[in-house]
Amino acid sequence: MITDKLINEQLEAKGFGDKQACDPDLAKQSVLDHYNVEITHEFGSSADYYVYEETTADGYEVYVATHYMNNIIISEQVHQYDSNLCGEIVEYMKYSNGDVYDPELLYISESLDHTLDQAIDDLFVYLSERFEEEILEDLEAQGYERVELTNEI
């Protein structure tokens, strides 16, 4: 019989169960490990992706998310609001090409850590749901049965 406990045990083994969901540091590490991404706050590093704020000539803050520091496309990589960056980070991480021996390096300025945290939360939920579906399919293929609980009085 497929139970919530059985599903959670398998999710925790993958790094996406209740234990990790209740600990932001574990959740963050699970997401970063899954996508093979490392985070740096050192601007001079040779990162694979950069997320930072910049000031325009007339004093406005703008936000940049780019692979290439020397070839910024203003209409695609410069954002007026930092709230747009969360989606950029999510997309970058989903399609990053990092592997165990050569992880992707994401530079993010410390002032945007809140945006990184939101992206990590979004990815944790996305991956948890995806892994839960896979686990259910695998358990059913092994002969386990789903039991729907009802509240009949």
N, C-alpha and C positions, 0 to 999 in steps of 0.2 A: 504494500500500500504506500502510495506517495503521500508523505506528510510534510508540513512546513518545516519540521525539524530536519528531516532528511534533505530537503532542498537547501536549507540554510547550511547544513554541514558541508555540502558539496560547493556551495557558493563561497563559504569561508576558505575552503581548500584552494579556490581560485583567487582569493583575495578580495571578494566582493560580497561578503555576508554581513550579518548583523554586527559582528565584532568590529569589522572595518567601518561600517556605516556609522557606528557610534564614536569612532575615534578619527577626527579629521586628518591627523598625521598618517595613520595607517591607510586611510582612503586615498590620500594624496600619493603615497608611495605605491599603492596598488595601481593607480592610473598611470603614473610615470613609468613603472615597470612594464605594464602592459604595452604601452606605446614606445618603450625604449627611448624615453626623453629625459634629459637632465636639464636642470634650471641653473642659470647663472645670473648674478647681478653685476658682473664685471663687464662694463661696456666695451672695453678694448678687446674682449675675447673674440675669437672667430666663430661666432654662433651660426647656426643654420637658419635661425629666424629671430627677428628683433621686434620687440614691442616696447615702445617708450613714448614719452611726451616731448614735445618740442615747442618752442615759442616762435610765433611769426614775427616779422619785422615790425608790426604795429602792436605787439604785446599780447596777442591772443594765444591761448594754449591750444595745440592740436596734438593728435595722437597718431603714431605711425606703427603700422604692422607690416613688415616686409621681410622677404628673403634676402634682398640685395640692398645693402646700405648705400651703394654708389649709383643706384639706378632706381630711384623712387618714382613711382607713377602716382602723382598727386590725386587723380580722380579715383584710384582704386585702393591706395594704401594709406592715405591720410584721412583721418576721421576728426570731425568736429567734437564729438563726445566720446568719453572713455567707455560708455556703455556699449558701444558697437564692437569693442575689442574682444569681449567675451566670445562672441561667435567666431571671430578671426582665430583666436587661440584654439577653440574647439576644432575648427576645420583643419588647422595646421596639424594638431596632434593626431586627429583621425587619419590623416593621409601622410604622416611623416614616414620616413623610410629608415628609421633607426633600427639597428639590430644589436644583439648582445655584445658584439665586438666593437661596434662603432655607433653608439647611441647618438641621436639628434641632440643638439644643444640649443636651448631656448633662452635667449637673453630677454629679461623683463626688468624694467626699472622698478626699484623697490616701492616707489610711490603707487605702482599699479598692482601690487600684490593682491589687493582685494579683487581685482578683475581676474587674476590667475586663480584665486580660490573659487570664484564663481564658476569658472570654466572647468575646474577640477570636479566640483560638485555636479555639474551637468554631465560630465563624462562618466563619473562614478554611477550615477543613476542610469544612464544609457547602457553602460556595460553590464551593470547588475541585471537589468531587464533582459538584455540579450543573452547573458549566461543562464539566467533562469529558464528561458525558453529552450535553450540547448539541453540543459539538465533534464527538463521535463520530457523532451523528445527522447533522450538517451534512456531514461528510466522506463518510459513506455516501451521502447524497443527491447529492453531487458525483461519485459513481462510485468512490470509494476503497473498497478491500476490507480487511476486518479479517483479520488473519492470527493464528491461534492458535498459539503456540509450544508444542511438546511436548518432553519430555525422554525420548526413546527411546534405549536403549543397544543 
